[in-house]
Amino acid sequence: MPPLVTQVDLAAIEKRYQDMLRDALAPLYAVQQTPPSPTQTLVEPQIVPDQLLTEAKHLRYFRKYNPKTFEESMDDPPRPICG
């Protein structure tokens, strides 16, 4: 019984695979070969939104918070009511 796949078949499959791979990667290689444009994009400073200022105030208040009060409140946690 002859083999189902011959050496000639394998060579043809390998060539088709290489051709498909080359065709698929051609656009990627074209992009890599083009030099970047000489114009540079200027980065402009952004205005800080009011939300960040509000969060900063919140953190300032949190820093003043006494964490001991929170720890003591966990000594006797509320119990769920099942009914």
N, CA, C and O of each residue as an XYZ file, in Angstrom:
332
protein
N       0.857     -1.180      0.000
C       0.000      0.000      0.000
C       0.902      1.242      0.000
O       1.746      1.379      0.886
N       0.744      2.136     -0.962
C       1.585      3.333     -1.026
C       1.183      4.324      0.073
O       0.037      4.319      0.521
N       2.119      5.169      0.506
C       1.778      6.161      1.543
C       0.705      7.126      1.034
O       0.649      7.449     -0.152
N      -0.140      7.573      1.954
C      -1.234      8.467      1.573
C      -0.723      9.851      1.171
O      -1.294     10.499      0.294
N       0.358     10.298      1.820
C       0.943     11.600      1.505
C       2.370     11.361      1.059
O       3.171     10.777      1.789
N       2.678     11.809     -0.124
C       4.025     11.582     -0.658
C       4.916     12.785     -0.373
O       4.453     13.828      0.089
N       6.179     12.619     -0.653
C       7.152     13.689     -0.462
C       6.816     14.880     -1.366
O       7.010     16.033     -0.979
N       6.318     14.597     -2.554
C       5.927     15.662     -3.486
C       4.760     16.459     -2.911
O       4.721     17.684     -3.018
N       3.800     15.742     -2.295
C       2.664     16.421     -1.672
C       3.131     17.335     -0.545
O       2.669     18.470     -0.427
N       4.050     16.835      0.284
C       4.563     17.636      1.396
C       5.287     18.880      0.896
O       5.141     19.955      1.479
N       6.060     18.749     -0.170
C       6.770     19.899     -0.733
C       5.782     20.935     -1.266
O       5.986     22.136     -1.090
N       4.712     20.475     -1.916
C       3.703     21.395     -2.449
C       2.971     22.112     -1.317
O       2.698     23.309     -1.410
N       2.653     21.380     -0.251
C       1.971     21.978      0.905
C       2.870     23.020      1.563
O       2.410     24.101      1.931
N       4.164     22.688      1.712
C       5.099     23.624      2.330
C       5.222     24.902      1.494
O       5.261     26.001      2.047
N       5.281     24.765      0.177
C       5.379     25.945     -0.698
C       4.125     26.803     -0.583
O       4.219     28.028     -0.506
N       2.948     26.170     -0.570
C       1.697     26.928     -0.416
C       1.667     27.667      0.916
O       1.226     28.814      0.994
N       2.143     26.992      1.966
C       2.176     27.611      3.295
C       3.104     28.827      3.292
O       2.746     29.877      3.826
N       4.280     28.695      2.701
C       5.225     29.811      2.642
C       4.653     30.972      1.829
O       4.828     32.131      2.203
N       3.977     30.674      0.731
C       3.365     31.722     -0.092
C       2.259     32.453      0.678
O       2.172     33.680      0.637
N       1.417     31.685      1.379
C       0.343     32.296      2.161
C       0.917     33.181      3.261
O       0.419     34.282      3.498
N       1.954     32.709      3.928
C       2.577     33.470      5.002
C       3.197     34.758      4.462
O       3.050     35.820      5.068
N       3.890     34.668      3.323
C       4.502     35.847      2.712
C       3.428     36.863      2.326
O       3.594     38.060      2.562
N       2.325     36.393      1.732
C       1.246     37.298      1.329
C       0.583     37.957      2.537
O       0.217     39.131      2.486
N       0.431     37.201      3.620
C      -0.212     37.746      4.814
C       0.678     38.779      5.501
O       0.175     39.756      6.057
N       1.987     38.576      5.467
C       2.905     39.482      6.152
C       3.370     40.644      5.282
O       4.019     41.558      5.792
N       3.063     40.642      4.006
C       3.510     41.702      3.098
C       3.069     43.095      3.560
O       3.894     44.008      3.557
N       1.800     43.302      3.959
C       1.416     44.647      4.424
C       2.203     45.080      5.660
O       2.541     46.256      5.804
N       2.491     44.146      6.540
C       3.249     44.473      7.748
C       4.665     44.911      7.391
O       5.170     45.888      7.945
N       5.298     44.205      6.482
C       6.644     44.579      6.050
C       6.635     45.934      5.348
O       7.572     46.717      5.503
N       5.589     46.215      4.582
C       5.504     47.500      3.879
C       5.422     48.649      4.874
O       6.044     49.692      4.669
N       4.666     48.468      5.942
C       4.543     49.514      6.962
C       5.874     49.724      7.663
O       6.246     50.862      7.947
N       6.597     48.650      7.945
C       7.880     48.768      8.631
C       8.921     49.449      7.756
O       9.823     50.103      8.279
N       8.821     49.313      6.446
C       9.817     49.875      5.543
C       9.613     51.369      5.292
O      10.559     52.057      4.908
N       8.408     51.882      5.499
C       8.168     53.302      5.249
C       8.745     54.113      6.400
O       8.496     53.797      7.564
N       9.519     55.162      6.089
C      10.108     55.978      7.159
C       9.029     56.808      7.843
O       8.040     57.185      7.213
N       9.212     57.091      9.117
C       8.216     57.907      9.818
C       8.211     59.333      9.269
O       9.225     59.823      8.772
N       7.085     59.971      9.364
C       6.966     61.330      8.834
C       7.825     62.277      9.671
O       7.930     62.100     10.885
N       8.440     63.275      9.041
C       9.337     64.165      9.768
C       8.622     65.128     10.709
O       9.253     65.693     11.603
N       7.325     65.326     10.525
C       6.610     66.239     11.410
C       6.345     65.555     12.739
O       5.938     64.394     12.791
N       6.581     66.289     13.797
C       6.345     65.750     15.131
C       5.066     66.354     15.684
O       4.753     67.519     15.441
N       4.350     65.558     16.414
C       3.122     66.024     17.024
C       3.464     66.712     18.338
O       4.139     66.139     19.194
N       2.998     67.933     18.487
C       3.255     68.657     19.723
C       2.255     68.218     20.780
O       1.065     68.062     20.504
N       2.750     68.025     21.980
C       1.892     67.631     23.089
C       1.564     68.886     23.877
O       2.454     69.577     24.372
N       0.291     69.167     23.984
C      -0.131     70.354     24.717
C      -0.525     69.955     26.129
O      -1.098     68.885     26.334
N      -0.223     70.808     27.109
C      -0.612     70.481     28.485
C      -2.129     70.460     28.607
O      -2.832     71.250     27.977
N      -2.611     69.548     29.422
C      -4.050     69.423     29.617
C      -4.453     70.134     30.900
O      -3.692     70.196     31.866
N      -5.648     70.660     30.885
C      -6.173     71.318     32.074
C      -6.688     70.243     33.022
O      -7.385     69.316     32.610
N      -6.334     70.380     34.298
C      -6.752     69.388     35.288
C      -8.244     69.552     35.536
O      -8.695     70.643     35.885
N      -9.013     68.491     35.362
C     -10.459     68.588     35.600
C     -10.776     68.822     37.074
O      -9.993     68.490     37.964
N     -11.950     69.403     37.300
C     -12.375     69.668     38.673
C     -12.531     68.387     39.473
O     -12.410     68.405     40.698
N     -12.800     67.273     38.795
C     -12.988     66.009     39.500
C     -11.720     65.626     40.257
O     -11.798     65.132     41.382
N     -10.548     65.850     39.650
C      -9.303     65.522     40.336
C      -9.107     66.402     41.558
O      -8.619     65.938     42.588
N      -9.484     67.664     41.450
C      -9.361     68.547     42.601
C     -10.283     68.086     43.725
O      -9.908     68.131     44.897
N     -11.477     67.647     43.373
C     -12.413     67.147     44.374
C     -11.866     65.899     45.042
O     -11.974     65.750     46.259
N     -11.277     64.995     44.258
C     -10.699     63.785     44.832
C      -9.525     64.116     45.739
O      -9.338     63.467     46.769
N      -8.738     65.109     45.376
C      -7.615     65.508     46.221
C      -8.122     66.027     47.559
O      -7.538     65.725     48.599
N      -9.203     66.805     47.546
C      -9.780     67.288     48.803
C     -10.268     66.115     49.642
O     -10.079     66.089     50.858
N     -10.901     65.140     48.981
C     -11.392     63.967     49.699
C     -10.239     63.236     50.376
O     -10.363     62.817     51.527
N      -9.120     63.080     49.675
C      -7.971     62.399     50.262
C      -7.391     63.197     51.413
O      -6.913     62.619     52.389
N      -7.426     64.515     51.311
C      -6.923     65.338     52.410
C      -7.792     65.117     53.650
O      -7.270     65.002     54.759
N      -9.116     65.057     53.467
C     -10.001     64.800     54.598
C      -9.783     63.391     55.134
O      -9.835     63.177     56.345
N      -9.543     62.443     54.262
C      -9.330     61.062     54.689
C      -8.071     60.956     55.538
O      -8.017     60.161     56.476
N      -7.057     61.756     55.212
C      -5.817     61.720     55.974
C      -6.058     62.191     57.404
O      -5.420     61.713     58.341
N      -6.989     63.135     57.562
C      -7.303     63.640     58.901
C      -8.144     62.641     59.693
O      -8.240     62.744     60.916
N      -8.745     61.690     59.012
C      -9.638     60.720     59.639
C      -8.874     59.845     60.620
O      -7.733     59.466     60.355
N      -9.480     59.527     61.735
C      -8.842     58.703     62.749
C      -9.182     57.241     62.471
O     -10.322     56.834     62.696
N      -8.230     56.435     61.989
C      -8.547     55.043     61.674
C      -8.909     54.222     62.903
O      -9.527     53.165     62.773
N      -8.537     54.685     64.094
C      -8.861     53.952     65.324
C     -10.378     53.835     65.476
O     -10.876     52.805     65.932
N     -11.101     54.863     65.106
C     -12.560     54.847     65.202
C     -13.136     53.723     64.347
O     -14.069     53.037     64.764
N     -12.581     53.536     63.155
C     -13.061     52.482     62.275
C     -12.762     51.111     62.864
O     -13.616     50.226     62.829
N     -11.561     50.921     63.405
C     -11.195     49.623     63.973
C     -12.096     49.269     65.146
O     -12.485     48.111     65.296
N     -12.434     50.250     65.981
C     -13.297     49.972     67.128
C     -14.704     49.608     66.675
O     -15.373     48.807     67.328
N     -15.157     50.175     65.581
C     -16.515     49.887     65.139
C     -16.646     48.448     64.646
O     -17.762     47.933     64.571
N     -15.539     47.789     64.310
C     -15.588     46.410     63.839
C     -15.568     45.400     64.982
O     -15.716     44.201     64.748
N     -15.386     45.875     66.227
C     -15.402     44.954     67.363
C     -16.781     44.325     67.535
O     -16.876     43.162     67.929
N     -17.836     45.057     67.254
C     -19.195     44.557     67.416
C     -19.969     44.814     66.121
O     -20.782     45.736     66.054
N     -19.712     43.983     65.076
C     -20.396     44.225     63.801
C     -21.882     43.900     63.908
O     -22.264     43.066     64.728
N     -22.724     44.531     63.107
C     -24.161     44.234     63.140
C     -24.429     42.813     62.659
O     -23.752     42.306     61.764
N     -25.423     42.184     63.267
C     -25.763     40.817     62.905
C     -26.940     40.824     61.930
O     -27.881     41.602     62.091
N     -26.884     39.959     60.921
C     -28.012     39.909     59.977
C     -29.248     39.307     60.635
O     -29.145     38.424     61.486
N     -30.403     39.790     60.232
C     -31.665     39.280     60.768
C     -32.243     38.312     59.745
O     -32.571     38.700     58.623
N     -32.363     37.059     60.140
C     -32.938     36.037     59.262
C     -34.351     35.760     59.734
O     -34.562     35.496     60.918
N     -35.299     35.813     58.861
C     -36.651     35.608     59.344
C     -37.520     34.953     58.425
O     -38.690     34.730     58.735
